[in-house]
């Protein structure tokens, strides 16, 4: 399977917020685009991830299991981004100083 990472990110935010409208605001993507992305992901995976209700969305049992792994992956990615930023800003890491023995 070669699924676009963006679909996983959209799924993660919708599952976390439990609401397509809130996810739309957080991701700055239109509600129809989010709904289409979720449907696309469900089609590629071959099953439903959410049950749609008047109040929002609820994860199916399969969706809960899928969310468990996607949540871990997203946390690793966010941690990697934060670590990279810290290294670039010299907030963490190590400094190596070279000194000649002839001094």
Backbone as XML, in Angstrom:
<?xml version="1.0"?>
<chain id="A" units="angstrom">
  <residue number="1" name="UNK">
    <atom name="N" x="0.840" y="-1.178" z="0.000"/>
    <atom name="CA" x="0.000" y="0.000" z="0.000"/>
    <atom name="C" x="0.884" y="1.239" z="0.000"/>
  </residue>
  <residue number="2" name="UNK">
    <atom name="N" x="0.530" y="2.183" z="-0.829"/>
    <atom name="CA" x="1.275" y="3.434" z="-0.899"/>
    <atom name="C" x="0.286" y="4.583" z="-0.680"/>
  </residue>
  <residue number="3" name="UNK">
    <atom name="N" x="0.001" y="4.852" z="0.591"/>
    <atom name="CA" x="-1.004" y="5.857" z="0.940"/>
    <atom name="C" x="-0.305" y="7.162" z="1.286"/>
  </residue>
  <residue number="4" name="UNK">
    <atom name="N" x="-0.844" y="8.248" z="0.784"/>
    <atom name="CA" x="-0.309" y="9.584" z="1.015"/>
    <atom name="C" x="-0.314" y="9.896" z="2.517"/>
  </residue>
  <residue number="5" name="UNK">
    <atom name="N" x="0.817" y="10.369" z="3.014"/>
    <atom name="CA" x="0.945" y="10.697" z="4.436"/>
    <atom name="C" x="-0.096" y="11.720" z="4.879"/>
  </residue>
  <residue number="6" name="UNK">
    <atom name="N" x="-0.459" y="12.634" z="3.996"/>
    <atom name="CA" x="-1.423" y="13.678" z="4.336"/>
    <atom name="C" x="-2.765" y="13.077" z="4.769"/>
  </residue>
  <residue number="7" name="UNK">
    <atom name="N" x="-3.142" y="11.953" z="4.168"/>
    <atom name="CA" x="-4.391" y="11.293" z="4.565"/>
    <atom name="C" x="-4.299" y="10.787" z="5.998"/>
  </residue>
  <residue number="8" name="UNK">
    <atom name="N" x="-3.140" y="10.285" z="6.385"/>
    <atom name="CA" x="-2.940" y="9.837" z="7.763"/>
    <atom name="C" x="-3.031" y="11.023" z="8.725"/>
  </residue>
  <residue number="9" name="UNK">
    <atom name="N" x="-2.441" y="12.135" z="8.331"/>
    <atom name="CA" x="-2.452" y="13.326" z="9.184"/>
    <atom name="C" x="-3.889" y="13.828" z="9.365"/>
  </residue>
  <residue number="10" name="UNK">
    <atom name="N" x="-4.654" y="13.856" z="8.285"/>
    <atom name="CA" x="-6.050" y="14.280" z="8.371"/>
    <atom name="C" x="-6.838" y="13.323" z="9.258"/>
  </residue>
  <residue number="11" name="UNK">
    <atom name="N" x="-6.644" y="12.025" z="9.067"/>
    <atom name="CA" x="-7.309" y="11.040" z="9.913"/>
    <atom name="C" x="-6.978" y="11.285" z="11.383"/>
  </residue>
  <residue number="12" name="UNK">
    <atom name="N" x="-5.704" y="11.502" z="11.681"/>
    <atom name="CA" x="-5.250" y="11.714" z="13.059"/>
    <atom name="C" x="-5.959" y="12.912" z="13.696"/>
  </residue>
  <residue number="13" name="UNK">
    <atom name="N" x="-6.028" y="14.017" z="12.982"/>
    <atom name="CA" x="-6.644" y="15.224" z="13.544"/>
    <atom name="C" x="-8.157" y="15.028" z="13.706"/>
  </residue>
  <residue number="14" name="UNK">
    <atom name="N" x="-8.803" y="14.415" z="12.730"/>
    <atom name="CA" x="-10.247" y="14.170" z="12.856"/>
    <atom name="C" x="-10.518" y="13.241" z="14.033"/>
  </residue>
  <residue number="15" name="UNK">
    <atom name="N" x="-9.726" y="12.188" z="14.172"/>
    <atom name="CA" x="-9.920" y="11.241" z="15.272"/>
    <atom name="C" x="-9.652" y="11.911" z="16.621"/>
  </residue>
  <residue number="16" name="UNK">
    <atom name="N" x="-8.657" y="12.766" z="16.679"/>
    <atom name="CA" x="-8.315" y="13.448" z="17.925"/>
    <atom name="C" x="-9.400" y="14.440" z="18.326"/>
  </residue>
  <residue number="17" name="UNK">
    <atom name="N" x="-9.900" y="15.208" z="17.364"/>
    <atom name="CA" x="-10.926" y="16.214" z="17.672"/>
    <atom name="C" x="-12.319" y="15.608" z="17.742"/>
  </residue>
  <residue number="18" name="UNK">
    <atom name="N" x="-12.539" y="14.513" z="17.016"/>
    <atom name="CA" x="-13.851" y="13.887" z="16.994"/>
    <atom name="C" x="-14.877" y="14.669" z="16.205"/>
  </residue>
  <residue number="19" name="UNK">
    <atom name="N" x="-14.385" y="15.618" z="15.389"/>
    <atom name="CA" x="-15.302" y="16.499" z="14.684"/>
    <atom name="C" x="-14.628" y="17.014" z="13.414"/>
  </residue>
  <residue number="20" name="UNK">
    <atom name="N" x="-15.309" y="16.892" z="12.287"/>
    <atom name="CA" x="-14.742" y="17.334" z="11.016"/>
    <atom name="C" x="-14.616" y="18.851" z="10.968"/>
  </residue>
  <residue number="21" name="UNK">
    <atom name="N" x="-15.559" y="19.563" z="11.554"/>
    <atom name="CA" x="-15.496" y="21.031" z="11.571"/>
    <atom name="C" x="-14.274" y="21.517" z="12.341"/>
  </residue>
  <residue number="22" name="UNK">
    <atom name="N" x="-14.043" y="20.951" z="13.526"/>
    <atom name="CA" x="-12.874" y="21.343" z="14.325"/>
    <atom name="C" x="-11.581" y="20.982" z="13.597"/>
  </residue>
  <residue number="23" name="UNK">
    <atom name="N" x="-11.552" y="19.802" z="12.986"/>
    <atom name="CA" x="-10.375" y="19.384" z="12.229"/>
    <atom name="C" x="-10.143" y="20.318" z="11.057"/>
  </residue>
  <residue number="24" name="UNK">
    <atom name="N" x="-11.214" y="20.753" z="10.422"/>
    <atom name="CA" x="-11.121" y="21.679" z="9.300"/>
    <atom name="C" x="-10.452" y="22.983" z="9.716"/>
  </residue>
  <residue number="25" name="UNK">
    <atom name="N" x="-10.848" y="23.487" z="10.855"/>
    <atom name="CA" x="-10.246" y="24.732" z="11.359"/>
    <atom name="C" x="-8.787" y="24.530" z="11.733"/>
  </residue>
  <residue number="26" name="UNK">
    <atom name="N" x="-8.480" y="23.418" z="12.379"/>
    <atom name="CA" x="-7.104" y="23.156" z="12.804"/>
    <atom name="C" x="-6.174" y="22.952" z="11.607"/>
  </residue>
  <residue number="27" name="UNK">
    <atom name="N" x="-6.658" y="22.240" z="10.602"/>
    <atom name="CA" x="-5.831" y="21.939" z="9.437"/>
    <atom name="C" x="-5.897" y="23.020" z="8.359"/>
  </residue>
  <residue number="28" name="UNK">
    <atom name="N" x="-6.862" y="23.945" z="8.516"/>
    <atom name="CA" x="-7.099" y="24.991" z="7.524"/>
    <atom name="C" x="-7.388" y="24.386" z="6.148"/>
  </residue>
  <residue number="29" name="UNK">
    <atom name="N" x="-8.270" y="23.394" z="6.158"/>
    <atom name="CA" x="-8.733" y="22.715" z="4.952"/>
    <atom name="C" x="-10.254" y="22.716" z="5.013"/>
  </residue>
  <residue number="30" name="UNK">
    <atom name="N" x="-10.907" y="22.826" z="3.873"/>
    <atom name="CA" x="-12.373" y="22.855" z="3.863"/>
    <atom name="C" x="-12.956" y="21.532" z="4.372"/>
  </residue>
  <residue number="31" name="UNK">
    <atom name="N" x="-14.153" y="21.611" z="4.927"/>
    <atom name="CA" x="-14.832" y="20.416" z="5.434"/>
    <atom name="C" x="-15.056" y="19.367" z="4.341"/>
  </residue>
  <residue number="32" name="UNK">
    <atom name="N" x="-15.500" y="19.775" z="3.148"/>
    <atom name="CA" x="-15.674" y="18.770" z="2.094"/>
    <atom name="C" x="-14.359" y="18.080" z="1.711"/>
  </residue>
  <residue number="33" name="UNK">
    <atom name="N" x="-13.269" y="18.818" z="1.734"/>
    <atom name="CA" x="-11.964" y="18.223" z="1.408"/>
    <atom name="C" x="-11.563" y="17.199" z="2.469"/>
  </residue>
  <residue number="34" name="UNK">
    <atom name="N" x="-11.858" y="17.490" z="3.716"/>
    <atom name="CA" x="-11.548" y="16.542" z="4.788"/>
    <atom name="C" x="-12.408" y="15.295" z="4.654"/>
  </residue>
  <residue number="35" name="UNK">
    <atom name="N" x="-13.703" y="15.485" z="4.414"/>
    <atom name="CA" x="-14.594" y="14.335" z="4.234"/>
    <atom name="C" x="-14.142" y="13.473" z="3.062"/>
  </residue>
  <residue number="36" name="UNK">
    <atom name="N" x="-13.751" y="14.114" z="1.986"/>
    <atom name="CA" x="-13.277" y="13.382" z="0.809"/>
    <atom name="C" x="-11.988" y="12.629" z="1.127"/>
  </residue>
  <residue number="37" name="UNK">
    <atom name="N" x="-11.098" y="13.246" z="1.866"/>
    <atom name="CA" x="-9.838" y="12.604" z="2.244"/>
    <atom name="C" x="-10.085" y="11.378" z="3.113"/>
  </residue>
  <residue number="38" name="UNK">
    <atom name="N" x="-11.006" y="11.495" z="4.055"/>
    <atom name="CA" x="-11.337" y="10.364" z="4.926"/>
    <atom name="C" x="-11.929" y="9.228" z="4.095"/>
  </residue>
  <residue number="39" name="UNK">
    <atom name="N" x="-12.848" y="9.567" z="3.200"/>
    <atom name="CA" x="-13.443" y="8.549" z="2.329"/>
    <atom name="C" x="-12.369" y="7.882" z="1.469"/>
  </residue>
  <residue number="40" name="UNK">
    <atom name="N" x="-11.442" y="8.689" z="0.954"/>
    <atom name="CA" x="-10.343" y="8.166" z="0.138"/>
    <atom name="C" x="-9.498" y="7.185" z="0.946"/>
  </residue>
  <residue number="41" name="UNK">
    <atom name="N" x="-9.167" y="7.562" z="2.181"/>
    <atom name="CA" x="-8.379" y="6.685" z="3.050"/>
    <atom name="C" x="-9.139" y="5.400" z="3.342"/>
  </residue>
  <residue number="42" name="UNK">
    <atom name="N" x="-10.422" y="5.524" z="3.643"/>
    <atom name="CA" x="-11.237" y="4.339" z="3.915"/>
    <atom name="C" x="-11.285" y="3.408" z="2.700"/>
  </residue>
  <residue number="43" name="UNK">
    <atom name="N" x="-11.398" y="3.988" z="1.513"/>
    <atom name="CA" x="-11.413" y="3.174" z="0.287"/>
    <atom name="C" x="-10.086" y="2.452" z="0.097"/>
  </residue>
  <residue number="44" name="UNK">
    <atom name="N" x="-8.986" y="3.162" z="0.326"/>
    <atom name="CA" x="-7.666" y="2.553" z="0.154"/>
    <atom name="C" x="-7.410" y="1.459" z="1.182"/>
  </residue>
  <residue number="45" name="UNK">
    <atom name="N" x="-7.911" y="1.654" z="2.403"/>
    <atom name="CA" x="-7.733" y="0.652" z="3.453"/>
    <atom name="C" x="-8.735" y="-0.483" z="3.330"/>
  </residue>
  <residue number="46" name="UNK">
    <atom name="N" x="-9.893" y="-0.199" z="2.738"/>
    <atom name="CA" x="-10.903" y="-1.227" z="2.549"/>
    <atom name="C" x="-11.864" y="-1.398" z="3.712"/>
  </residue>
  <residue number="47" name="UNK">
    <atom name="N" x="-12.087" y="-0.343" z="4.480"/>
    <atom name="CA" x="-13.020" y="-0.436" z="5.599"/>
    <atom name="C" x="-13.334" y="0.928" z="6.171"/>
  </residue>
  <residue number="48" name="UNK">
    <atom name="N" x="-14.377" y="0.998" z="6.986"/>
    <atom name="CA" x="-14.786" y="2.256" z="7.605"/>
    <atom name="C" x="-13.935" y="2.540" z="8.839"/>
  </residue>
  <residue number="49" name="UNK">
    <atom name="N" x="-13.556" y="3.796" z="8.982"/>
    <atom name="CA" x="-12.787" y="4.242" z="10.150"/>
    <atom name="C" x="-13.680" y="4.971" z="11.150"/>
  </residue>
  <residue number="50" name="UNK">
    <atom name="N" x="-14.724" y="5.623" z="10.645"/>
    <atom name="CA" x="-15.600" y="6.440" z="11.483"/>
    <atom name="C" x="-17.057" y="6.084" z="11.257"/>
  </residue>
  <residue number="51" name="UNK">
    <atom name="N" x="-17.845" y="6.349" z="12.298"/>
    <atom name="CA" x="-19.295" y="6.358" z="12.188"/>
    <atom name="C" x="-19.678" y="7.823" z="12.292"/>
  </residue>
  <residue number="52" name="UNK">
    <atom name="N" x="-20.408" y="8.327" z="11.316"/>
    <atom name="CA" x="-20.809" y="9.728" z="11.325"/>
    <atom name="C" x="-22.072" y="9.894" z="12.154"/>
  </residue>
  <residue number="53" name="UNK">
    <atom name="N" x="-22.081" y="10.894" z="13.037"/>
    <atom name="CA" x="-23.246" y="11.208" z="13.853"/>
    <atom name="C" x="-23.581" y="12.684" z="13.687"/>
  </residue>
  <residue number="54" name="UNK">
    <atom name="N" x="-24.685" y="13.107" z="14.280"/>
    <atom name="CA" x="-25.056" y="14.531" z="14.218"/>
    <atom name="C" x="-24.058" y="15.394" z="14.993"/>
  </residue>
  <residue number="55" name="UNK">
    <atom name="N" x="-23.421" y="14.831" z="15.993"/>
    <atom name="CA" x="-22.483" y="15.584" z="16.831"/>
    <atom name="C" x="-21.039" y="15.510" z="16.362"/>
  </residue>
  <residue number="56" name="UNK">
    <atom name="N" x="-20.766" y="14.689" z="15.394"/>
    <atom name="CA" x="-19.390" y="14.550" z="14.920"/>
    <atom name="C" x="-19.136" y="13.158" z="14.382"/>
  </residue>
  <residue number="57" name="UNK">
    <atom name="N" x="-17.972" y="12.647" z="14.673"/>
    <atom name="CA" x="-17.601" y="11.312" z="14.209"/>
    <atom name="C" x="-17.100" y="10.493" z="15.394"/>
  </residue>
  <residue number="58" name="UNK">
    <atom name="N" x="-17.319" y="9.190" z="15.300"/>
    <atom name="CA" x="-16.866" y="8.251" z="16.327"/>
    <atom name="C" x="-16.069" y="7.174" z="15.614"/>
  </residue>
  <residue number="59" name="UNK">
    <atom name="N" x="-14.943" y="6.812" z="16.181"/>
    <atom name="CA" x="-14.125" y="5.761" z="15.591"/>
    <atom name="C" x="-14.821" y="4.408" z="15.673"/>
  </residue>
  <residue number="60" name="UNK">
    <atom name="N" x="-14.736" y="3.647" z="14.603"/>
    <atom name="CA" x="-15.198" y="2.258" z="14.635"/>
    <atom name="C" x="-14.164" y="1.458" z="15.427"/>
  </residue>
  <residue number="61" name="UNK">
    <atom name="N" x="-14.446" y="0.203" z="15.710"/>
    <atom name="CA" x="-13.464" y="-0.631" z="16.412"/>
    <atom name="C" x="-12.175" y="-0.725" z="15.605"/>
  </residue>
  <residue number="62" name="UNK">
    <atom name="N" x="-12.314" y="-0.886" z="14.286"/>
    <atom name="CA" x="-11.136" y="-0.937" z="13.420"/>
    <atom name="C" x="-10.418" y="0.416" z="13.418"/>
  </residue>
  <residue number="63" name="UNK">
    <atom name="N" x="-11.219" y="1.494" z="13.439"/>
    <atom name="CA" x="-10.660" y="2.840" z="13.471"/>
    <atom name="C" x="-9.875" y="3.103" z="14.742"/>
  </residue>
  <residue number="64" name="UNK">
    <atom name="N" x="-10.366" y="2.574" z="15.873"/>
    <atom name="CA" x="-9.654" y="2.733" z="17.146"/>
    <atom name="C" x="-8.289" y="2.051" z="17.095"/>
  </residue>
  <residue number="65" name="UNK">
    <atom name="N" x="-8.273" y="0.854" z="16.538"/>
    <atom name="CA" x="-7.008" y="0.118" z="16.417"/>
    <atom name="C" x="-6.049" y="0.850" z="15.488"/>
  </residue>
  <residue number="66" name="UNK">
    <atom name="N" x="-6.573" y="1.338" z="14.379"/>
    <atom name="CA" x="-5.766" y="2.081" z="13.416"/>
    <atom name="C" x="-5.233" y="3.366" z="14.061"/>
  </residue>
  <residue number="67" name="UNK">
    <atom name="N" x="-6.088" y="4.074" z="14.806"/>
    <atom name="CA" x="-5.699" y="5.308" z="15.480"/>
    <atom name="C" x="-4.559" y="5.065" z="16.470"/>
  </residue>
  <residue number="68" name="UNK">
    <atom name="N" x="-4.591" y="3.949" z="17.170"/>
    <atom name="CA" x="-3.548" y="3.623" z="18.136"/>
    <atom name="C" x="-2.169" y="3.695" z="17.481"/>
  </residue>
  <residue number="69" name="UNK">
    <atom name="N" x="-2.036" y="3.121" z="16.294"/>
    <atom name="CA" x="-0.746" y="3.098" z="15.603"/>
    <atom name="C" x="-0.420" y="4.433" z="14.929"/>
  </residue>
  <residue number="70" name="UNK">
    <atom name="N" x="-1.424" y="5.066" z="14.352"/>
    <atom name="CA" x="-1.206" y="6.359" z="13.701"/>
    <atom name="C" x="-0.807" y="7.407" z="14.732"/>
  </residue>
  <residue number="71" name="UNK">
    <atom name="N" x="-1.412" y="7.350" z="15.922"/>
    <atom name="CA" x="-1.079" y="8.301" z="16.992"/>
    <atom name="C" x="0.397" y="8.171" z="17.369"/>
  </residue>
  <residue number="72" name="UNK">
    <atom name="N" x="0.878" y="6.942" z="17.509"/>
    <atom name="CA" x="2.287" y="6.729" z="17.843"/>
    <atom name="C" x="3.189" y="7.272" z="16.740"/>
  </residue>
  <residue number="73" name="UNK">
    <atom name="N" x="2.818" y="7.013" z="15.497"/>
    <atom name="CA" x="3.615" y="7.482" z="14.362"/>
    <atom name="C" x="3.659" y="9.006" z="14.328"/>
  </residue>
  <residue number="74" name="UNK">
    <atom name="N" x="2.525" y="9.650" z="14.537"/>
    <atom name="CA" x="2.475" y="11.110" z="14.520"/>
    <atom name="C" x="3.302" y="11.700" z="15.663"/>
  </residue>
  <residue number="75" name="UNK">
    <atom name="N" x="3.250" y="11.078" z="16.826"/>
    <atom name="CA" x="4.051" y="11.559" z="17.949"/>
    <atom name="C" x="5.540" y="11.441" z="17.645"/>
  </residue>
  <residue number="76" name="UNK">
    <atom name="N" x="5.954" y="10.350" z="17.011"/>
    <atom name="CA" x="7.357" y="10.202" z="16.608"/>
    <atom name="C" x="7.753" y="11.288" z="15.615"/>
  </residue>
  <residue number="77" name="UNK">
    <atom name="N" x="6.884" y="11.571" z="14.676"/>
    <atom name="CA" x="7.192" y="12.596" z="13.669"/>
    <atom name="C" x="7.284" y="13.963" z="14.318"/>
  </residue>
  <residue number="78" name="UNK">
    <atom name="N" x="6.328" y="14.305" z="15.192"/>
    <atom name="CA" x="6.375" y="15.599" z="15.879"/>
    <atom name="C" x="7.631" y="15.703" z="16.752"/>
  </residue>
  <residue number="79" name="UNK">
    <atom name="N" x="7.990" y="14.628" z="17.448"/>
    <atom name="CA" x="9.201" y="14.629" z="18.267"/>
    <atom name="C" x="10.443" y="14.807" z="17.403"/>
  </residue>
  <residue number="80" name="UNK">
    <atom name="N" x="10.464" y="14.163" z="16.244"/>
    <atom name="CA" x="11.602" y="14.304" z="15.328"/>
    <atom name="C" x="11.720" y="15.739" z="14.829"/>
  </residue>
  <residue number="81" name="UNK">
    <atom name="N" x="10.591" y="16.346" z="14.485"/>
    <atom name="CA" x="10.612" y="17.745" z="14.046"/>
    <atom name="C" x="11.127" y="18.660" z="15.148"/>
  </residue>
  <residue number="82" name="UNK">
    <atom name="N" x="10.652" y="18.446" z="16.384"/>
    <atom name="CA" x="11.098" y="19.266" z="17.511"/>
    <atom name="C" x="12.584" y="19.079" z="17.780"/>
  </residue>
  <residue number="83" name="UNK">
    <atom name="N" x="13.059" y="17.847" z="17.726"/>
    <atom name="CA" x="14.477" y="17.568" z="17.951"/>
    <atom name="C" x="15.324" y="18.237" z="16.871"/>
  </residue>
  <residue number="84" name="UNK">
    <atom name="N" x="14.876" y="18.135" z="15.633"/>
    <atom name="CA" x="15.603" y="18.762" z="14.527"/>
    <atom name="C" x="15.689" y="20.267" z="14.727"/>
  </residue>
  <residue number="85" name="UNK">
    <atom name="N" x="14.571" y="20.877" z="15.109"/>
    <atom name="CA" x="14.555" y="22.320" z="15.354"/>
    <atom name="C" x="15.498" y="22.691" z="16.488"/>
  </residue>
  <residue number="86" name="UNK">
    <atom name="N" x="15.506" y="21.913" z="17.560"/>
    <atom name="CA" x="16.417" y="22.170" z="18.672"/>
    <atom name="C" x="17.874" y="22.097" z="18.225"/>
  </residue>
  <residue number="87" name="UNK">
    <atom name="N" x="18.188" y="21.118" z="17.393"/>
    <atom name="CA" x="19.567" y="20.978" z="16.905"/>
    <atom name="C" x="19.956" y="22.153" z="16.012"/>
  </residue>
  <residue number="88" name="UNK">
    <atom name="N" x="19.056" y="22.553" z="15.133"/>
    <atom name="CA" x="19.333" y="23.670" z="14.231"/>
    <atom name="C" x="19.513" y="24.964" z="15.016"/>
  </residue>
  <residue number="89" name="UNK">
    <atom name="N" x="18.729" y="25.161" z="16.055"/>
    <atom name="CA" x="18.795" y="26.381" z="16.868"/>
    <atom name="C" x="19.858" y="26.297" z="17.963"/>
  </residue>
  <residue number="90" name="UNK">
    <atom name="N" x="20.641" y="25.225" z="17.935"/>
    <atom name="CA" x="21.721" y="25.008" z="18.907"/>
    <atom name="C" x="21.219" y="24.962" z="20.349"/>
  </residue>
  <residue number="91" name="UNK">
    <atom name="N" x="20.006" y="24.503" z="20.537"/>
    <atom name="CA" x="19.449" y="24.370" z="21.882"/>
    <atom name="C" x="19.809" y="23.025" z="22.497"/>
  </residue>
  <residue number="92" name="UNK">
    <atom name="N" x="20.280" y="22.106" z="21.695"/>
    <atom name="CA" x="20.692" y="20.789" z="22.163"/>
    <atom name="C" x="21.767" y="20.275" z="21.222"/>
  </residue>
  <residue number="93" name="UNK">
    <atom name="N" x="22.440" y="19.239" z="21.629"/>
    <atom name="CA" x="23.493" y="18.668" z="20.790"/>
    <atom name="C" x="24.843" y="18.825" z="21.451"/>
  </residue>
  <residue number="94" name="UNK">
    <atom name="N" x="25.859" y="18.652" z="20.676"/>
    <atom name="CA" x="27.206" y="18.783" z="21.221"/>
    <atom name="C" x="28.048" y="19.688" z="20.331"/>
  </residue>
  <residue number="95" name="UNK">
    <atom name="N" x="29.042" y="20.310" z="20.962"/>
    <atom name="CA" x="29.975" y="21.179" z="20.256"/>
    <atom name="C" x="31.345" y="20.531" z="20.345"/>
  </residue>
  <residue number="96" name="UNK">
    <atom name="N" x="32.009" y="20.420" z="19.213"/>
    <atom name="CA" x="33.344" y="19.839" z="19.196"/>
    <atom name="C" x="34.360" y="20.928" z="18.922"/>
  </residue>
  <residue number="97" name="UNK">
    <atom name="N" x="35.395" y="20.937" z="19.751"/>
    <atom name="CA" x="36.455" y="21.930" z="19.605"/>
    <atom name="C" x="37.739" y="21.186" z="19.305"/>
  </residue>
  <residue number="98" name="UNK">
    <atom name="N" x="38.375" y="21.581" z="18.239"/>
    <atom name="CA" x="39.642" y="20.968" z="17.874"/>
    <atom name="C" x="40.802" y="21.839" z="18.309"/>
  </residue>
  <residue number="99" name="UNK">
    <atom name="N" x="41.823" y="21.215" z="18.901"/>
    <atom name="CA" x="43.000" y="21.950" z="19.362"/>
    <atom name="C" x="44.231" y="21.204" z="18.861"/>
  </residue>
  <residue number="100" name="UNK">
    <atom name="N" x="45.180" y="21.961" z="18.353"/>
    <atom name="CA" x="46.420" y="21.384" z="17.868"/>
    <atom name="C" x="47.318" y="21.024" z="19.043"/>
  </residue>
  <residue number="101" name="UNK">
    <atom name="N" x="48.028" y="19.896" z="18.966"/>
    <atom name="CA" x="48.917" y="19.480" z="20.054"/>
    <atom name="C" x="50.220" y="20.272" z="20.059"/>
  </residue>
  <residue number="102" name="UNK">
    <atom name="N" x="50.491" y="21.035" z="18.994"/>
    <atom name="CA" x="51.737" y="21.793" z="18.922"/>
    <atom name="C" x="51.674" y="23.113" z="19.656"/>
  </residue>
  <residue number="103" name="UNK">
    <atom name="N" x="50.528" y="23.494" z="20.153"/>
    <atom name="CA" x="50.424" y="24.733" z="20.899"/>
    <atom name="C" x="51.018" y="24.525" z="22.242"/>
  </residue>
</chain>
